[in-house]
Amino acid sequence: MLLGLGIGAMYAALAVGVIIVHRGTGVVNFALGAQAMFPAIVYVELRTSGDLLLPVVLLPNRIALGEAVGFWPAAVVALTIGMLVSIVAYLLIFRPLRQAPALNVIVATIGLTIVLQGLAVKSFGTTTVRGPSILPRNSISVFDNRVPVDRFWLTGVVMVLMIMLTVVYRRTRFGLATRAAAGNEKGTILLGFDPVRLGVINWVLASLLASAIGILTTSLSGVNPFNYSLFVIPALGAALAARLRSFGVAVFTGLAIGAFQAVAVRLVSQEMVPTVLRGGLDSLIPFVVIVVALLRSGRTLPDRATLVPRYHVTVTRQAMDPKLWLSVVLVGVAIALLADSSVRLGLIQSMFVTTLLLSIVLMTGIVGQVSLAQLAFAGCSAFLLAEATTDWNLPFPLGPIAAVALTTIIGTIIAAPALRIRGLQFAIVTFAAALVFERLMFRSPTFTGESGVALVETPQLFGIELGIFAGGTFPSRRFTVISVLVAAAAALFVARIRNSSLGRRLLAVRNNERAAAAAGISVPFHKLLGAALASFVAAVAGVISAYKVTQLTSASYEPDAGLELLGLAFLGGIGSVTGAVIGGLIAPSGLLIVWLSSAAPSENLFLVTGIGLILVTLRFPAGIAGTLELVAQRLFGRFRSNEAHDRRR
């Protein structure tokens, strides 16, 4: 438990940062881990190579200073960069979104995370590095065991900062003004305070706190462009346990999560837990904390949505013209039959992502619940398919049917907290659930064996191979056509739901639960039904993924990728089937990216995705599909207006 205090201190600091940002601006900042990551990488590079990394685009982002820099200059420069990033992010992104839907704000934090990760990858790479030790490295004896003292130093630093911040927010004019702004922004303006200035200061304080602890922990856990982003999940659990109010409760909960995670790692290393739990028992602890905190106090958590009117994303009615659908499917089949292998592989990836994005359109666009676990459900279906074909000996198509059915049941159970919580709170639960799936299931020896790889047998029907290697070509044209047809069937399924009476009831529940209940609609039933349907579509996508990869590892279903998928859904247009198709085409390794890969390095495409997400969130909330439809309507309307004018003349 004492060894876990080091990482627990990081969780505690990030939890306090989450509370500070929420108090000042009402934003639950999923990007806080990435905001701590970039200054930490800047610090490590200054201390080891003497190079200065800058978070800029189209300009040199690595400046060689000649030799390694000492602790204080490196720390000051790194913290300054972190502070400037937070100021720019708040003024340019989150201040304009202060009255936007919760979904837009979540996507904006995802976009900021991707941008910072892309900048780090572009200038630093993906390796994990450790900085020189900052805290004392000696150890002390506790119950006849040696414990490094740096764990106690980190805990002490966080405790001191927590006390200082508690005094500031309870006793100073700034702290009282921030608390007032969180409750009534208009009233705060009437009292002579500037909410924008308060927001900037709170963002800067949170960034400095997270960056400082991130720098201190670089010698413990190391830093890379991605690992700090996942630290925000336990931090969110600690912040929610504190009801987004109490710094003290958040700090002690964060430390406790780190301590019990260390105990879980010890139990796993000593093989004192069942085999099915050995993949990641430590990830289960933050999830349990989050679920318990939300179920106990979810309705009493502060939520600015109750004070500021918020609108929902527009869900368009889907066109059901058979000629249009048939022509689109025929184009996909033609590409599958005539294109070369690289294009076929990109098309398969696009069809998988399109099917998965359709589940997000259904869950988030139509049902109104922001789910970050749809990729995890696809992974669950894929691993269950591997289990069904190898251990359960279920032939095709019984194996896929069993995997989809079980995943649908699991997804419905995971969605049960939606009966009490919604919006950001539900997003946090599903994000934590995605981490549990990835660590506990996708890395479990029960599903992957000791090799860490789960094998999927080639599907056969009436002696005909249907897998990706069928016919002696890779990828097989037969499997490519099947992936196109499955994606088309999923699109038709979601479009039918949207246009049906069930879709209208789901939208009624999304828009106003009380009004829907007054109209005789069962809100709990429709929430769970919507979750089940979305899980079903995600499970179908998982089957495509399993047969596409054939050798499954946890790397394909990481929680960070789930965040990016929600961003892709929003970028394409989360309120329409067309948006899911567009998102699938521009997905990493998708059809459009295959065509563009020769023109731009992959890390630049990753960075462009993040920037595109932010721009769409700010300027085009309907996504690419909605924007194109609006442009077409205006052009068509202008054409008809000119035609009528000519007739009158």
VEXTOR-435951 format. One record per residue (C-alpha): z negated, x negated, y negated. Coordinates in pm, whole numbers, padded with zeros to 5 digits, always signed. Last residue first. Layout:
% residues N
ZXY;...
//
This chain:
% residues 649
+06536+03950-03785;+06296+04162-03578;+06438+04013-03259;+06390+03662-03393;+06025+03736-03479;+05965+03872-03128;+06107+03551-02976;+05897+03337-03210;+05583+03523-03105;+05675+03498-02737;+05721+03122-02770;+05394+03089-02963;+05210+03282-02692;+05370+03068-02421;+05268+02751-02606;+04917+02882-02663;+04880+03002-02306;+05015+02673-02169;+04772+02472-02383;+04483+02687-02261;+04593+02647-01897;+04623+02270-01940;+04274+02258-02091;+04127+02468-01810;+04282+02247-01543;+04181+01922-01713;+03822+02030-01757;+03691+02351-01918;+03440+02142-02115;+03723+01972-02308;+03577+01785-02608;+03232+01654-02524;+03220+01692-02147;+03585+01592-02114;+03524+01278-02321;+03217+01183-02118;+03392+01234-01787;+03697+01039-01903;+03476+00743-01997;+03321+00748-01650;+03658+00775-01476;+03801+00497-01696;+03527+00263-01576;+03605+00327-01210;+03977+00286-01283;+03899-00046-01452;+03701-00158-01145;+04000-00071-00926;+04239-00300-01113;+04522-00124-01302;+04900-00106-01262;+04933-00153-00887;+04659+00101-00829;+04847+00374-01020;+05037+00527-00726;+04735+00493-00499;+04520+00641-00777;+04740+00951-00788;+04711+01011-00414;+04340+00943-00380;+04175+00605-00323;+03915+00705-00587;+03973+01071-00680;+04255+01159-00922;+04438+01389-00676;+04117+01545-00548;+03999+01627-00899;+04332+01793-00974;+04301+02003-00658;+03943+02099-00745;+04051+02197-01097;+04324+02419-00954;+04060+02602-00752;+03885+02691-01076;+03556+02678-01266;+03469+02314-01209;+03774+02187-01391;+03928+01854-01294;+03672+01649-01486;+03389+01879-01380;+03479+01842-01013;+03524+01468-01059;+03180+01443-01220;+03024+01635-00934;+03197+01389-00704;+03060+01092-00900;+02706+01217-00851;+02768+01254-00478;+02903+00897-00471;+02569+00781-00609;+02397+00962-00322;+02575+00744-00061;+02804+00916+00191;+03065+00658+00293;+02819+00368+00309;+02609+00550+00571;+02852+00450+00844;+03104+00648+01047;+03378+00504+01268;+03661+00761+01313;+03739+00736+00934;+03992+01020+00902;+03851+01228+01189;+03507+01210+01030;+03634+01280+00678;+03830+01587+00785;+03519+01716+00967;+03310+01648+00657;+03548+01856+00446;+03485+02147+00684;+03112+02091+00635;+03154+02105+00257;+03332+02443+00294;+03049+02577+00512;+02785+02441+00275;+02950+02632-00011;+02950+02953+00196;+02584+02904+00292;+02481+02832-00067;+02659+03147-00186;+02485+03350+00083;+02149+03200-00012;+02194+03293-00377;+02338+03633-00284;+02039+03721-00067;+01783+03606-00323;+01952+03806-00607;+01993+04135-00419;+02227+04329-00647;+02106+04679-00745;+02219+04679-01107;+01865+04593-01221;+01879+04287-00995;+02201+04176-01163;+02050+04229-01509;+01749+04022-01412;+01958+03744-01262;+02185+03708-01564;+02501+03495-01561;+02474+03342-01215;+02366+03667-01048;+02660+03849-01210;+02892+03568-01104;+02777+03607-00743;+02831+03984-00765;+03183+03935-00903;+03261+03688-00624;+03138+03933-00363;+03364+04202-00516;+03656+03972-00446;+03859+03748-00678;+03629+03446-00654;+03580+03485-00279;+03956+03503-00221;+04007+03188-00431;+03740+03005-00229;+03908+03092+00104;+04257+03016-00031;+04140+02672-00140;+03979+02613+00200;+04302+02715+00376;+04502+02480+00152;+04262+02194+00229;+04297+02263+00602;+04678+02277+00576;+04697+01946+00389;+04460+01777+00636;+04672+01908+00926;+04990+01767+00767;+04826+01425+00736;+04705+01444+01098;+05060+01501+01224;+05206+01238+00992;+04984+00984+01159;+04800+00739+00939;+04876+00504+01088;+05163+00544+01335;+05167+00543+01716;+05211+00918+01748;+04845+00998+01689;+04629+00738+01509;+04480+00980+01254;+04391+01230+01521;+04583+01530+01655;+04666+01408+02006;+04847+01668+02218;+04708+01730+02569;+04657+02101+02509;+04454+02014+02197;+04322+01662+02142;+04083+01527+01883;+04020+01150+01888;+03654+01070+01951;+03423+01001+01659;+03208+00688+01672;+02879+00643+01485;+02810+00294+01347;+02466+00143+01272;+02496-00092+01569;+02158+00012+01709;+02281+00365+01762;+02438+00564+01480;+02295+00915+01522;+01957+00852+01686;+01952+00500+01541;+01904+00667+01199;+02107+00529+00911;+02305+00848+00837;+02003+01066+00911;+01702+00931+00725;+01858+00712+00457;+02171+00908+00364;+02026+01251+00437;+01707+01174+00246;+01905+01040-00051;+02112+01360-00059;+01792+01565-00047;+01666+01383-00357;+01984+01477-00541;+01951+01833-00408;+01599+01869-00546;+01693+01715-00882;+01992+01949-00919;+01766+02245-00842;+01538+02146-01129;+01830+02091-01364;+01958+02444-01315;+01755+02670-01088;+01416+02722-00930;+01239+02992-00727;+01499+03127-00483;+01689+02801-00529;+01414+02635-00321;+01592+02782-00013;+01907+02575-00076;+01805+02310+00179;+01777+02588+00440;+02127+02715+00360;+02267+02363+00384;+02104+02313+00724;+02252+02639+00858;+02598+02551+00728;+02565+02202+00876;+02487+02350+01218;+02791+02579+01207;+03028+02308+01083;+02918+02061+01352;+02940+02324+01628;+03290+02433+01520;+03403+02070+01495;+03288+02000+01853;+03421+02325+01998;+03778+02247+01877;+03807+01996+02047;+03588+01913+02343;+03206+01912+02341;+03066+01617+02532;+02717+01651+02380;+02675+01276+02342;+03018+01156+02225;+03200+01458+02077;+02896+01649+01951;+02717+01342+01813;+03027+01231+01623;+03068+01588+01494;+02703+01588+01388;+02770+01267+01196;+03067+01424+01014;+02887+01751+00942;+02589+01567+00795;+02826+01353+00588;+02988+01665+00445;+02642+01803+00372;+02554+01477+00196;+02872+01506-00011;+02756+01854-00117;+02410+01727-00212;+02427+01711-00593;+02409+02089-00637;+02402+02252-00981;+02346+02619-00897;+02568+02868-01082;+02697+03061-00780;+03056+03053-00912;+03095+02712-01078;+02811+02524-00910;+02822+02637-00548;+03182+02759-00521;+03336+02491-00741;+03118+02234-00560;+03246+02356-00221;+03601+02334-00359;+03523+01975-00457;+03471+01892-00090;+03805+02042+00007;+03976+01854-00276;+03801+01530-00174;+03930+01557+00183;+04279+01656+00065;+04289+01365-00180;+04182+01119+00091;+04454+01250+00322;+04710+01218+00040;+04604+00859-00030;+04651+00774+00337;+04995+00936+00332;+05084+00736+00020;+04982+00410+00187;+05171+00499+00508;+05508+00580+00349;+05610+00926+00234;+05846+01167+00416;+05630+01385+00644;+05304+01399+00449;+05489+01421+00116;+05691+01714+00250;+05375+01884+00378;+05214+01856+00034;+05523+01997-00137;+05534+02279+00119;+05171+02366+00044;+05243+02392-00329;+05551+02608-00267;+05361+02840-00034;+05080+02894-00284;+05321+02975-00566;+05534+03205-00352;+05225+03387-00224;+05109+03469-00582;+04728+03479-00560;+04638+03354-00910;+04267+03275-00930;+04041+03440-01186;+03894+03170-01407;+03531+03065-01399;+03424+02960-01750;+03131+02722-01767;+02808+02894-01864;+02661+02944-02211;+02324+02834-02341;+02104+02994-02607;+01824+02757-02708;+01462+02851-02640;+01468+02938-02269;+01721+02663-02209;+01469+02428-02364;+01286+02419-02033;+00921+02322-01999;+00807+02355-01638;+00620+02677-01566;+00875+02829-01329;+00895+02514-01122;+00518+02477-01090;+00421+02488-00725;+00773+02502-00579;+00889+02230-00815;+00605+01989-00748;+00617+02047-00372;+00994+01991-00361;+00979+01677-00575;+00688+01520-00384;+00852+01595-00049;+01178+01437-00167;+00995+01131-00303;+00829+01079+00041;+01137+01135+00260;+01306+00819+00132;+01037+00601+00295;+01120+00741+00639;+01463+00582+00612;+01650+00508+00933;+01342+00504+01154;+01282+00879+01144;+01500+00978+01443;+01340+00702+01650;+00996+00860+01624;+00737+00662+01422;+00515+00366+01514;+00805+00126+01568;+00611-00154+01392;+00890-00195+01136;+00900+00184+01086;+00526+00206+01023;+00543-00082+00775;+00835+00075+00588;+00638+00400+00568;+00334+00213+00431;+00554+00057+00164;+00685+00405+00078;+00324+00519+00051;+00252+00256-00213;+00569+00323-00412;+00506+00698-00414;+00142+00639-00516;+00247+00418-00808;+00489+00686-00929;+00223+00956-00892;-00030+00748-01088;+00221+00686-01366;+00344+01046-01387;-00012+01185-01389;-00103+00954-01677;+00210+01023-01881;+00143+01398-01870;+00415+01637-01987;+00725+01661-01768;+00525+01881-01529;+00340+01563-01416;+00460+01623-01060;+00803+01664-01218;+00781+01319-01375;+00669+01162-01045;+00954+01325-00854;+01200+01226-01125;+01083+00866-01091;+01128+00884-00714;+01494+00982-00779;+01545+00748-01079;+01516+00444-00853;+01863+00534-00721;+02031+00407-01040;+01842+00075-01013;+02035-00015-00697;+02389+00027-00833;+02504-00251-01069;+02291-00513-00892;+01929-00620-00942;+01672-00810-00739;+01372-00649-00573;+01094-00881-00689;+01237-01133-00941;+01429-00860-01123;+01107-00656-01147;+01005-00783-01492;+01351-00716-01636;+01350-00358-01507;+00999-00310-01647;+01125-00410-01992;+01447-00211-01959;+01267+00111-01862;+01021+00083-02151;+01285-00020-02403;+01514+00264-02294;+01240+00525-02316;+01135+00405-02661;+01497+00398-02783;+01566+00751-02657;+01247+00873-02827;+01338+00706-03155;+01689+00850-03149;+01562+01202-03076;+01306+01189-03355;+01576+01077-03596;+01799+01362-03486;+01513+01614-03502;+01452+01528-03873;+01110+01647-03982;+01043+01848-04299;+00829+02133-04166;+01133+02363-04172;+01313+02118-03944;+01023+02131-03698;+01038+02510-03698;+01404+02497-03606;+01335+02258-03318;+01059+02469-03166;+00877+02349-02852;+01028+02005-02802;+01036+01959-03180;+00660+02021-03197;+00588+01758-02933;+00806+01513-03121;+00635+01594-03452;+00291+01540-03294;+00401+01203-03159;+00550+01093-03490;+00240+01197-03685;+00024+00990-03453;-00265+01093-03228;-00128+01256-02914;+00213+01093-02875;+00103+00748-02991;-00226+00751-02796;-00047+00849-02475;+00217+00583-02542;-00049+00312-02569;-00227+00429-02254;+00098+00436-02057;+00196+00090-02184;-00139-00048-02065;-00100+00118-01724;+00256-00011-01686;+00149-00367-01766;-00146-00344-01528;+00069-00223-01241;+00315-00503-01302;+00033-00758-01310;-00119-00616-00992;+00210-00649-00807;+00254-01001-00952;-00071-01097-00779;+00101-01143-00444;-00113-01000-00158;-00243-01220+00125;-00424-01031+00401;-00785-01086+00516;-00897-00754+00368;-00744-00856+00033;-00678-01227-00019;-00505-01329-00338;-00153-01450-00409;+00015-01689-00652;+00349-01605-00815;+00238-01540-01173;+00480-01311-01358;+00822-01413-01487;+00988-01542-01173;+01345-01653-01232;+01597-01374-01191;+01712-01226-00866;+02072-01142-00789;+02245-00864-00595;+02624-00893-00580;+02854-00623-00715;+03052-00808-00981;+02927-00928-01322;+03175-00844-01599;+03375-00558-01448;+03096-00446-01213;+02847-00423-01501;+03090-00234-01722;+03168+00006-01434;+02797+00063-01367;+02737+00135-01735;+03034+00373-01747;+02935+00543-01419;+02581+00604-01542;+02704+00738-01878;+02938+00975-01695;+02654+01094-01473;+02439+01153-01782;+02728+01352-01933;+02768+01549-01609;+02402+01649-01623;+02438+01754-01988;+02746+01961-01912;+02571+02132-01621;+02270+02221-01837;+02500+02419-02064;+02564+02283-02417;+02330+02340-02713;+02214+01976-02752;+02554+01846-02639;+02654+01691-02975;+02322+01498-02970;+02383+01384-02614;+02710+01196-02642;+02777+01006-02965;+02429+00988-03120;+02233+00966-02794;+02459+00720-02615;+02499+00498-02922;+02123+00475-02969;+02059+00412-02597;+02323+00138-02579;+02178-00028-02891;+01829-00034-02736;+01955-00181-02409;+02142-00452-02601;+01828-00531-02800;+01621-00545-02481;+01861-00798-02328;+01870-01014-02643;+01490-01014-02675;+01440-01092-02305;+01690-01379-02308;+01540-01530-02625;+01187-01498-02479;+01258-01630-02130;+01464-01939-02207;+01845-01952-02204;+02065-02126-01948;+02342-02346-02086;+02679-02328-02260;+02666-01994-02437;+02956-01848-02236;+03053-01504-02366;+03132-01230-02115;+03255-00891-02241;+03570-01005-02417;+03703-00692-02591;+03896-00390-02459;+03567-00228-02350;+03215-00332-02446;+02874-00348-02280;+02826-00723-02351;+02730-00992-02101;+02602-01324-02241;+02649-01625-02017;+02376-01892-01988;+02417-01913-01613;+02068-01841-01477;+01848-01710-01760;+02127-01549-01961;+02275-01394-01647;+01938-01257-01536;+01867-01105-01880;+02207-00936-01906;+02161-00799-01553;+01822-00653-01651;+01970-00514-01975;+02236-00335-01764;+02002-00199-01497;+01747-00023-01719;+02014+00203-01868;+02150+00253-01515;+01806+00378-01406;+01787+00603-01714;+02121+00765-01634;+01976+01078-01468;+01822+01166-01806;+01660+01509-01806;+01757+01603-02162;+01532+01823-02382;+01572+01586-02677;+01239+01429-02769;+01015+01558-02493;+01285+01519-02229;+01353+01161-02336;+00982+01072-02328;+00927+01245-01993;+01215+01058-01828;+01086+00730-01974;+00740+00798-01828;+00905+00854-01490;+01107+00532-01530;+00787+00338-01591;+00614+00498-01292;+00906+00433-01057;+00915+00068-01165;+00538+00041-01116;+00582+00189-00769;+00828-00091-00689;+00551-00342-00749;+00266-00123-00620;+00425-00116-00274;+00260-00444-00170;-00078-00285-00237;+00000+00000+00000;
//
